[in-house]
Amino acid sequence: MYDRDTMTVIFSLVVASLAGSAIVEPAALEPAALEPAALESRAPDLQLETMRREGAGYVVTGDGGGRVQLTLDPRLQEPIEDVLRGFQIPYGGAVVVSIPDGRVLAMVGRSAAEPRLGPRELALGAWAPAASVFKVVSAAALVSEGGVSSTTKICYHGGVSAILPDNLVDLPVVDRRCETLAYGLGKSQNAILAKLASRHLTAAQLTRVGHAFGFEETIPFDVPVEPSHLDVPADALEFARTAAGFWHSTLSPMHGALLAAAIANHGEMPAPTLVDRVFDAQGHEVAVPMTTVGPRRVVGHDTAREVGRMMELTTRIGTARAAFHDRRGHRYLPVDVAGKTGTLSAQTDRGYLGYSWFVGYAPAEHPTIAFAVALGNPAQWRIKATYVARRIVAEYLGEQPSPGRTLTTPTLATR
């Protein structure tokens, strides 16, 4: 991604090349043009609705005959589109980014309920609650701010589908289990995260780490990204619920992929980029300044490593185990995947939606891609985000199922 001055120059060059007009001097663009809403109106050249396949990649063209070559890879973009189309997902978005350079390899948004919606709304919009994906932020805050480690144990009860006041206090009669923070993240056990957060974090600390991860912040990108929302209440119960992922936060698939990338990239969030090359109306490449902003430090190296190891439990023993292993416990893929699931449901202005998330990275040991999938299902679920995530990794690796094993495809009625 580019710094603010360079972005001004890039959009000036791109607008000029696509429109076939003279180059606009950077000084002619007001500072407001770098805000998301203004960028959308000042950069019609990057309207994703006009994107088309050209050779081994994708381009966006303009009336003047110029074109912008994108970083998207058809080997990932098209299979994701096929999955969302084939299962008729009411609302779905997915983003894949390369680590560590931040090149966006896939950016998909499809809606069977509202076909007019596309990547701008469903891949770059914060239309879904962050749900239990926010537990990654809470775990990072517990490690970096709360003096907690992945092996810290706490005794608990309940917390399967809600956080109640009694989940936050010690009740030896019913606190029959004692498990670690790592177990809580991998299994997405709400009571563990809520209870640890209530005892080791303040609202200010969780807010600070949330902002470090990019919540309530503008993500610099070649297309406007809607900021993810975070409201950390001072009320003790609502604070604990927030830490466990019960509302109070939203997330876009783009931000979800970058969140996972920050953990995979030793605590540094890559700067995403979509524009690869720019050509004028005559087919000549426009020399675009390529001075980029480096990765942004989110958490320390040690914190990222510890949280990443906890995220590996999600696919090994946790909420995504069944999506990445067969019934005998054998991996579907030749590499381990680290990630985090998220599930919530609500009555919305679009009717009932069951939200399904998976954010993660692969290979877990030496990550090269990070990705996020957000689905909005009807009451009878189509597919979970974990299935799409596994397909993403399989397509990226070009992997066929090993002899004797099949990459199972869910039926439309599975949950």
C-alpha positions, 0 to 999 in steps of 0.5 A, spaced: 500 500 500 502 507 499 502 513 503 497 518 503 501 523 498 503 517 493 496 515 493 494 522 491 499 521 485 497 514 483 489 516 483 491 522 479 495 518 474 490 512 474 484 517 472 488 520 467 490 514 463 483 511 464 479 517 461 484 519 456 485 526 459 491 530 462 494 528 468 491 532 474 496 535 479 496 532 486 495 539 489 488 539 485 486 534 489 483 536 496 485 532 502 478 530 503 479 526 497 483 521 501 478 519 505 474 513 504 467 516 501 471 521 497 476 516 494 470 512 492 467 519 488 474 521 485 476 514 483 471 511 478 477 508 474 477 502 480 469 501 480 470 493 481 463 492 477 467 493 471 472 488 473 473 482 467 478 477 466 484 478 461 489 473 460 492 470 467 489 476 471 484 481 471 483 488 469 478 494 470 477 498 464 475 505 463 471 509 457 478 512 455 481 505 453 486 505 459 486 499 464 488 498 471 491 491 472 489 488 478 493 483 483 487 478 483 489 471 481 484 467 477 486 460 481 483 463 487 478 468 485 474 464 480 473 457 485 471 462 491 466 465 486 464 458 484 463 456 491 458 462 493 454 461 486 453 454 487 451 454 494 446 460 493 449 463 499 445 469 501 450 474 503 458 472 502 465 475 502 472 472 502 479 476 501 485 472 500 492 476 501 499 474 500 504 474 506 508 479 507 507 483 501 500 484 502 498 483 495 490 481 494 490 475 491 482 474 491 476 479 493 470 476 492 463 478 494 456 475 492 449 475 494 444 470 492 439 475 495 441 481 493 445 480 486 447 487 485 451 487 491 459 485 490 466 485 492 465 493 494 459 491 499 461 484 501 468 484 501 470 491 503 464 492 507 463 491 515 457 488 514 457 482 519 459 482 526 466 480 528 463 474 533 468 470 536 473 472 531 474 478 536 477 472 541 483 473 537 484 480 539 482 479 546 487 473 546 492 478 544 490 483 549 490 478 555 497 476 553 500 483 551 496 487 556 494 482 562 500 478 563 496 471 561 499 466 557 496 461 553 497 456 558 494 460 564 488 456 566 481 458 569 475 454 572 468 455 569 461 453 567 457 454 562 458 459 556 456 455 550 451 460 547 451 466 552 455 469 558 451 470 564 453 474 570 454 467 574 459 465 568 464 471 571 465 469 578 468 462 581 462 457 583 466 451 585 460 447 586 458 448 578 465 450 576 467 442 574 472 444 568 479 448 568 482 449 562 487 454 558 486 460 554 489 456 548 483 451 549 478 457 550 481 460 543 481 453 539 474 451 542 471 458 542 469 457 549 466 463 551 466 463 559 474 462 559 475 468 554 470 472 558 472 470 565 479 471 563 478 478 560 474 480 566 479 479 571 486 481 567 483 486 562 480 493 562 476 496 557 481 501 556 486 496 554 482 492 550 480 498 546 487 500 545 489 493 542 483 493 538 485 499 535 492 497 534 489 491 530 485 496 526 478 497 529 475 504 528 481 505 523 481 507 516 485 501 512 489 504 506 487 501 500 486 502 493 479 501 494 475 504 500 474 499 506 469 500 511 472 501 518 470 495 522 466 498 528 468 496 536 465 499 542 468 496 548 462 498 554 465 499 561 459 495 564 462 489 567 458 484 564 457 487 557 465 488 557 466 480 558 461 479 552 465 483 548 471 480 549 468 473 548 465 476 541 458 477 543 456 483 539 459 490 540 464 489 534 463 488 526 468 486 521 469 486 514 472 480 510 478 485 508 480 487 515 479 479 517 484 477 512 489 482 515 487 481 522 490 474 521 495 476 516 498 480 522 498 474 527 502 470 521 507 476 520 510 476 527 505 481 529 506 486 523 499 487 519 501 488 511 499 493 507 494 491 502 494 493 495 490 491 489 493 495 483 499 492 480 500 496 473 497 501 470 496 502 462 494 508 458 489 509 452 495 507 448 497 501 451 503 504 454 504 503 462 504 508 466 510 509 471 506 509 478 510 511 484 511 505 488 514 507 494 510 503 499 508 504 506 511 498 510 507 493 515 504 496 521 506 493 528 500 491 531 503 486 537 509 484 539 513 478 535 512 473 542 505 475 542 503 474 535 507 467 536 503 465 542 496 467 539 498 463 532 499 457 536 493 458 539 489 459 533 492 452 530 488 449 535 482 451 532 483 446 526 487 441 530 482 440 536 477 445 536 471 448 532 474 447 525 477 440 526 471 437 522 472 441 516 480 440 516 480 432 518 476 426 516 473 422 521 479 418 522 483 424 524 487 425 518 488 431 515 485 433 508 490 438 506 498 437 506 499 443 511 496 445 518 492 451 518 491 456 523 485 460 524 479 462 528 471 461 527 465 465 529 458 464 529 452 469 531 445 469 528 440 475 528 434 478 525 436 484 521 433 488 516 434 483 511 431 478 515 434 472 519 441 471 518 446 466 521 453 469 520 459 464 519 466 466 519 473 463 518 479 467 518 486 464 518 493 463 514 497 457 511 501 454 512 501 454 519 509 454 520 511 458 514 505 462 512 504 465 505 497 467 505 492 469 510 484 469 508 477 471 511 470 468 509 464 471 512 457 468 510 450 470 511 446 464 511 438 463 512 435 459 518 437 452 514 444 453 513 447 452 506 455 451 508 459 454 513 465 459 512 470 453 514 468 449 508 470 455 504 476 456 507 479 449 506 477 450 499 481 456 499 487 453 501 486 447 497 486 451 491 492 455 493 496 449 494 493 446 487 492 440 492 488 434 490 485 429 495 490 424 498 489 416 496 483 414 500 481 420 502 476 425 499 475 432 500 467 432 502 462 437 500 456 439 504 449 438 502 445 444 502 442 442 509 448 441 513 449 446 519 
